[in-house]
């Protein structure tokens, strides 16, 4: 009797302790995430539902011990999530204060993606995908066959789609990480090598779009994983039939379902039909026949390292590894092309008013009106990438350069950028 009484007292004490201190209990923050993955939603469109700042003032900084090579993401309650090459996943408040840190002991090299229950999914160089509750509790991990640079995509049914550099797309259960199905991409002309660096995108009907770095093609897969719906093969260079263009950036799905794709070794934007994978139109930006009127010199070659973004009016903004940003309407007509900065290499976001935010390898964030007018420029002092609008008037940038090799003790930085003036709502 005494032993049973002690057990009851001990249970009551533990229950009261957990109730009094939620720290001991795993809790998720459910709700619609503000910016759940690379490119915002899982269409990767880069379009924010908020208005960003029109001028740039750095309000706060948060330092990490490694580069942040993927986008930051934002949860339902405004928590900012940062996956870092120092092996840590950070959660920050909108004021830049640390909420928690989880160390998984491998460089994290993809943007953390957020499910509808608030859980995060992030991949690392170890080849593992980690599922983390919104309070920093590690729920499960799943081993793939190669490093995971691809940001996971999470559909409405709770399936997590992950690409790895072994060329495999895996569909996992969000509940426990169980493998539901997998698809090995074939590689260029059925070659032995294949690798996925691009993040999978989810179409309006749930179709999964993904590209293989070593194959000039885009795959469309049904969410149930039963075969391939279609394969869109991109044409070879007309001047060199042996040169093929490969998808490094993720496919972007517009509001009408059209898929936009940029490629390595190809200075073009391709618009693809979602029903059958047919290329609707392609615009090659080094073509002298394009009447843009803004080029100082026309670059002959270029690579599409980053995703295009789609504005609220359907305008597609695209860049290559040069100082030019191009605006294209949904019919494939070039609206304008202008140069910004010195070296190029942009990652972009567009806000709900159509204002474009372009982070450049020259260390600057450019704020650009929908007609191409430069509104302001913010010098960060680092190598900023993937601007994210976390709330009206607040933009987040992260430092993607690895400073660990420098003799000076410089750390990587997350910047919170705001201003007293935001775009009209």
Secondary structure, DSSP 4 states (H G I P E B T S, - for coil): -HHHHHHHHHHHHHHHHHHH-GGGS-----S--SB-BTTBSTT---B-SS--BSS-EEEEEEEESS---S--EE-TTS-EEEE-TTSEEEEE-TTS-EEEEEE-SS-B-SPPEE-TTS-EEEEBTTSEEEEE-TTS-EEEEEE-SS---SPPEE-TTSEEEEE-TTSEEEEEETTT--EEEEEE---GGG-S-----SPPEE-TTS-EEEE-TTSSEEEEE-TT--SEEEEEEPPPBTTBTT---B--SPPEE-TTS-EEEEEBTEEEEEEE-TTT--EEEEEETT-TTS-----SS--S-----S--EE-TTS-EEEE-SSSEEEEE-TTS-EEEEEE-SSS--EEEEE-TTS-EEEEETTSEEEEE-TTS-EEEEEE-SS-EEEEEEEETTEEEEEE-S--TTSSS---EEEEEEE-S-B---
